[in-house]
Amino acid sequence: MKTPGTPEKEEPSAPNKPKFTGTDNPRHLRAIAALLRRPMPRESLDKESGASNGPELVAELRRRGLDVPCERIRFIDRDGYPCRPGVYSLTIDDRRKVYQWQAKQGGAA
């Protein structure tokens, strides 16, 4: 039985994200550099990073501590059909993490 007036402990809905400690993977570095310039769809991220599986590349960055949200946009494909491709971007917090990591590395990345 709960005691009235006793605050309950709040459980986080998701485990804490790991702190972004950087990467030395060339694909990660190219993807981060591209996303610092502008948001981009998967196909553009693949081309910029040299990867053929952008969603897995983004998943790796997320496991390293970045959010890298994907906004679904409305689009008409080349055949005239509506579709909802995703556009990846870095949040303000992601940018802060990357800039802090770059500063520790001497600005390289």
C-alpha positions in Angstrom: 0.0 0.0 0.0 1.3 3.4 -0.9 1.7 6.1 1.7 -0.1 9.3 0.6 2.3 12.2 -0.1 5.3 9.9 -0.7 6.7 10.7 -4.2 7.2 7.7 -6.4 10.5 7.2 -8.1 10.2 8.0 -11.8 11.5 5.3 -14.1 13.2 6.6 -17.3 11.3 5.6 -20.4 14.6 4.7 -22.2 18.0 3.9 -20.9 20.5 6.8 -20.9 22.2 7.3 -24.2 25.9 6.8 -24.2 28.1 9.9 -24.3 29.4 10.6 -27.8 33.1 9.9 -27.6 33.8 10.2 -31.3 34.8 7.8 -34.0 37.7 7.0 -36.3 35.6 5.2 -38.9 36.0 7.1 -42.2 32.3 6.5 -43.1 31.1 7.9 -39.8 33.4 10.9 -40.2 32.1 11.6 -43.7 28.5 11.2 -42.6 29.0 13.5 -39.7 30.7 16.1 -41.9 27.8 15.9 -44.4 25.1 16.2 -41.8 26.9 19.2 -40.3 26.5 20.9 -43.7 22.8 20.1 -44.2 20.0 17.6 -43.6 19.9 14.9 -46.3 17.9 11.9 -47.5 19.3 8.4 -47.3 20.5 8.3 -50.9 22.5 11.5 -50.4 24.0 10.3 -47.1 25.0 7.0 -48.9 26.8 9.0 -51.6 28.5 11.4 -49.2 29.6 8.8 -46.8 30.6 6.1 -49.3 28.2 3.6 -47.7 25.4 1.5 -49.3 23.3 1.2 -46.2 22.7 4.6 -44.8 20.1 3.5 -42.2 22.7 1.1 -40.6 25.3 3.9 -40.7 22.9 6.2 -38.8 22.1 3.4 -36.4 25.8 3.1 -35.6 26.0 6.8 -34.9 23.0 6.5 -32.7 24.6 3.7 -30.7 27.6 6.0 -30.3 25.4 8.6 -28.6 24.0 10.9 -31.3 20.3 11.3 -31.9 20.3 11.8 -35.7 16.5 12.1 -36.1 14.8 11.1 -39.3 12.0 13.4 -40.5 9.5 11.8 -42.9 8.6 14.2 -45.7 5.9 14.1 -48.3 7.3 13.5 -51.8 6.3 12.5 -55.3 8.5 9.8 -56.8 9.6 9.6 -60.4 6.5 7.6 -61.3 4.2 10.2 -59.9 3.3 8.3 -56.8 3.3 9.9 -53.3 5.9 8.5 -50.9 7.4 9.4 -47.5 11.2 9.3 -47.7 13.2 10.2 -44.6 15.6 13.1 -44.2 18.4 12.7 -41.6 19.7 15.7 -39.6 21.7 16.5 -36.5 20.0 18.0 -33.6 21.4 21.1 -31.8 22.5 18.7 -29.0 24.2 16.4 -31.6 26.1 19.4 -33.1 27.2 20.4 -29.6 28.5 16.9 -28.9 30.3 16.7 -32.3 31.9 20.2 -31.9 33.1 19.3 -28.3 34.6 16.1 -29.6 36.3 17.9 -32.5 37.7 20.5 -30.1 39.3 17.7 -28.0 40.7 16.2 -31.2 42.2 19.5 -32.2 39.5 20.3 -34.8 40.1 17.3 -37.0 37.1 15.3 -38.4 
